């Protein structure tokens, strides 16, 4: 058995973990990034990735500053939002309402990941791929990871960036409340007959939420939050195109399927804490939100940016007071987004209160006529 010593070990080489590692790569700390699988980005010029993210301008700048933003030819731009209720309510707002060029940028997971790992390859960060941890322990001075092959790693701080089912969170004994929405998000990409105009479209149908996000060219990415994902997954490519186009009122004409449909369960996860002795959690390990606002990855990138700023000059990156400062700095933004998304979900799925359907749709339409509130929505969407 061998032992290696680091200052910071990041478990999880996805977007959030990799961005944190890269943000700290010139800090002078000894950094290790652990990824259980082998990073494989394939032939990036071939096809489109089914996993896409709406990245806020603030987080786009975060990645650009590190030289990890993807080729602009693959990037879609959301310049406006058009949200329809289930009984005639509607609200529209645009980036121009906040004096910005875009509300968000649509980027593919594998392209962002490839950019981050390419930069990491030229950095001092020790990238350990195909490596799985077996146990995690800590004391007042350090954390210790034992790997599946028997080797050991020590660090002043371990960061769990290993997703909603975080191994690091469980090993540290951090309890988390989990609320299931009894829905799955079904995702797929389509070529569309008519130009999308940079408009993200969303429909609250009463029992599901459908969103079309503008990708580069005449393409859109669909996220359909539904309690019956199998009904969509069982459709042929042609039938799925017909179903999705019809669900959006054929606003973009006919559809052609670019990526097979896939589904993932929707849950609200709220750990009792995002820090523990010599441990910090980031990204989905620290929180999940309903995808109706498309803010999950943005919260994760800001976790990474905030934690990196706090750790850069730290003599002891695992100092308890510093970890508590990270938790406090991120609490309001995360809780606000979780509460907002959860409340909207419950509002548009409530069927038992008399008049609730009229109220929620009237509220949408009223808000559409209140310019100051729409401006605030736009500012919130772009991360300010």
N, C-alpha and C positions, 0 to 999 in steps of 0.2 A: 504493500500500500504506500502511495506517495501522498504528500500534502503540499498544496500550493496556497500562498497567502496573497490576498488582495485587500484593497480598501473597500471596494463596492462590487458586489455580485448582483447582476440583474438576471432573474429567472424569467425567460420568455422573450423570444426574438422577433415578435410581431411588430406592428407599426409603433406602438407606444414604447415597448421595451427598447427597440432599436433606436428610436429617436432620442430616448433618454441617454443611452450609451453614447450616441454620437454627440449630443449636447455636452457631455462630460469628457469627451475624448481628449481635449486639450487642457484639462483642469490640473493635470499633474497627478491625479489619483490613479492608482492601479485598478483598472476596470476589467471585469470579466462579464461577458454576455453569454448566457447559456440558452441554447435552443434544442429541444428534444429531437426535432426532426432535422433533416438535411435541407437547408434552404435551396429550393429549386424553382427558378423563375421561368424556366422553359424558353421557348422562342417568343420573345416579347412582341415581335412584329406580327405574330399569327393570332388572329381571333381577338376576342374581347373577354375581359374578366367579369364573371358574374357578380363578384363582390366589389361594389363601388361605394365611395364615401363622398358626402357633401362636406368639403373642407372649408372652414371659414377663412376670410382674408387674413385674420390674425395668425391662424395656424399655417396657412400657405406661406406667410412671411417667415414663420419659425423654421419651416423646412427649407425655404429658399436661402436663408442665412447660413444654413449648413451645407448648401450645395446639393440637396437631396430632393428637390422638386422635379417631377417627371417632365418629359417632353411636352410642350404646350400643344402639340398636334393631337395629343390624346386627351386633352382636358376640355370638359364641358363647363359652361359658365351659366350660373343661375342669376339672371338679371331681374327677375320678378317672380312673385308667388301668386297663384290663383287658387283659393281654397273654397270649396263648395260644401255646404251642409247637406243634411239628408232631406230637407223640406224647403228648399229655395233660398236658404241663407247663403251669403257669399261675401268674401273679403279678398281684396287684391292689394298688394303693396309691392314696391319696387326698390331696388338698390338706390335709385336716384332720390327716394324719400329721405335717405340718410346721407346723401351727398357722396355715395360710393359708386364704384364701377360694377360691383358684383355683390350679391348676397352670399354666394358660396361658389366653390369650384368643384366640379365632379371629377374625381380621379379614381383610377382602378387600384385595387389593393396591391396586386403583384408589381405594378409599375412603381408605386411609392416604396414598396418593400425592397425592390431591386435597387432603387436609388439610394436608400439608406444603407443597405448592406455593401454596395459598391464603395461608398464613402468610408464605411467601417473597415473595409479591407485595407485601406491606405492609412489607417489610424493606429494608435498604440493600443486600442482596445483588444483584449484577448477574446476572440470569438470561438466558443466551444459548441460546435454543432453535433447533433447526434448523441448528445450527452443527457442522461436523465438522472435527477437526484433521487436518493433513496430515503434520506432523513435530514431533518433540520433541527438544530438545537442552538441555544444561545445562553450567554451569561452577561454580566454587566460590562464585560470588556469586548466581546466579539461574538459573532455567529459562526457556526460550523455546519457545513454541508458534507454529507457522505454520499458519494455517487453510487450508482448501481454497480459499477465495476470495482467498488471498494476504495477508490481514491477519495481523498478529503480536500475540501477547500475551506479556507477561513476568510472572514472579512469583517470590517467594522460595521458594515451595513449590507443587508440583503434586501433587494427590492423585488417584490412579487408583481410581475407584469404578465402573468400566465393565465389570464382570461377569467371568465365568469365562474368557472369551476376550479378556481385557483388552488393548486396543491400547496403553495406557500402559505396561503391564508389558513388552510386546514391544519397544516403542520404547526403553525404558531398558536393554534387554539383560538383563533378569532372567530366568534360566532357571527352569522349573518342571517338576517331575515330575508326570506324569499317569497315573493308574491307572484304567482303564475297568472298570466292574463287569459289562459285557456285559448290562446291564439298562437299561430305561427306566422312569421313573415316569409312570404313566398317572393323570391327574387328572380328576375330574368331580364335580359336586354333585348331590345328590338330595334330594327330599322323602321322608320316611319315614313309614310308617303308624303306628308306635308311638313314644312319647317316648323320646329317647335318654338322658334323665336327666343330661346333662352328662358322660357317660362317653365317653372316647376308647377305642376298641377296636382291637386290633392282633393279627394272626395271622401267625405264621411258619409257612409251609406246607411248607418244605423246599426249594422251588425259587422261591418268591416271598414277598413280604411285603405284606400287605393291611392298610390302616388306614382306619378311619372316624373322622372328627373332628367333634365336635358344633358345628354352626352355630346361629345364632339360630332359635328356633322348632323345629318338627319337621323339621329339615334336617341333612344330614351332608355333609361333603366327603370324597371318597375319594382316597387315594393308594395305587396298586397298583404296587409295584416288581416288574417281571416281565421275563423274557428274551424274551417273545413279545408285545410291545405291539400288534402288528398284529392279533392275534387278538381283542383287545378293541376296537380302533379300528374294525374291520370290522363289528362287531355293530350291528344296528338299535337305536334307543333302547329299545324294549320288551325286546329280548333282553339288552341290557346291564344293564338294571334287574334282570331275572331272574337273570342270572349273578352280579352283585354281591351281591344279597340272599342267594342260595344259598350263596355263598362264605363269608358271615358267619353261616351257620346260621339265617337268617331271624330273627335276634335283634330286629330292628326292623320286622318284618313286610314288607309290600311296598314297593317303591321306585318313585318317579317321577323321571325325569331333568329336571334344571333347567338344566344347562349341558352342551354337547357334550364328549365326552372328548377330551383332548389328551395328548401324550406329550413327555417331555424326557429326554435321555440322562443316565445317572448316572455321575459321575466323581469321583475323589478327586484334587484338585489341590493340590500343595504347592510353592509357589515357594521357591527357595533363600534368599530374603530378602524381607521385605515393605517394606524401605526401600532407597533408593539415593540417589545424589547429587541433592538437591533434589526427591526423590520419596518418597511414602508410598502404600501400597496398603491398601484397606479392602474389606470385604465379600467377594464371590465373586472379586474380583480378587486377594485375598490368601489365600483358602482356600475349598475346598468340602468338604462332608461328605455322607455318605449320608443321605437324608431320613428314615431309620427313627426317629430321635429328634426330628425336627422342629426342629432347632436352628440351621439355616443362617442365617436372617435375624436370629436373636438374637445370634449371634456378630458379624454385621455391624453391628447397632445398637450393640453394646458397643465395637466398633472405633471407631465414630463418637464415642461418648460419651468414650472414653478419649483419643482424639486431640484432640478439642475441648478437653478439660480441660487438656491439655498445651500447646495453642497459644494459649489465650485471652490470657495475659499475656506471650507471647513477643515480644521485640523483633524477633527474626529467626525466623519460624516454620519456616524450612527448615534451621535449625542442625543439624548432623550428630548431635551428642550428644543433642539432644532427640528426633530421629527414632529413634535407637537405644533411647532410653528407652521410646518407644511400642512398638517391637518387643519389648522384654523384657517389658513389662507385659502384652502380649497373648499371648505365646508359650505359657504353660502352659495357659490355658483352651482355646486353639485346638487344640493338640496333644492334649490330653486328650480332647476331643470327637472329633477325627478318629480317634484310636486306639480309643476305645470303640465308635464306630459301625462302623469297619472290622472290629474283632474280632468284634462281634456278627454282622455280615454273614457273615464267614467261618465262624464257629461254626455258624450255622444253615443254611449251604449246603454244609458238609463231608459227604461221603457215603462216603469211602473208609476212614476210621478205624473199626475195630470198636468197637461200643458207644458211639459218639459221640452217636447219637440219644438213647439212654437217658440219657447223662450230661447233655446240655444241658437236657432236659426235667425230669430229677430236680433239676437245679440251680435251675431256675425255681421249681419247687414248694417246694423247701427254703427258698429265699429268701423265698417268700411267707409262711413261718411264722416268719421272723426279723424281729421288729418293729423293732429298731434299724436294720437294713439297709434295710428298707422306708422308714423315716423319712428315711434319708439319700438314698434314691432320690427321694423327694418333694422334699426340699430342693434336690437337684441340678436337678430338673425346673423348679423355679420360679426358679432362677438364684442360689441361695445355697449 
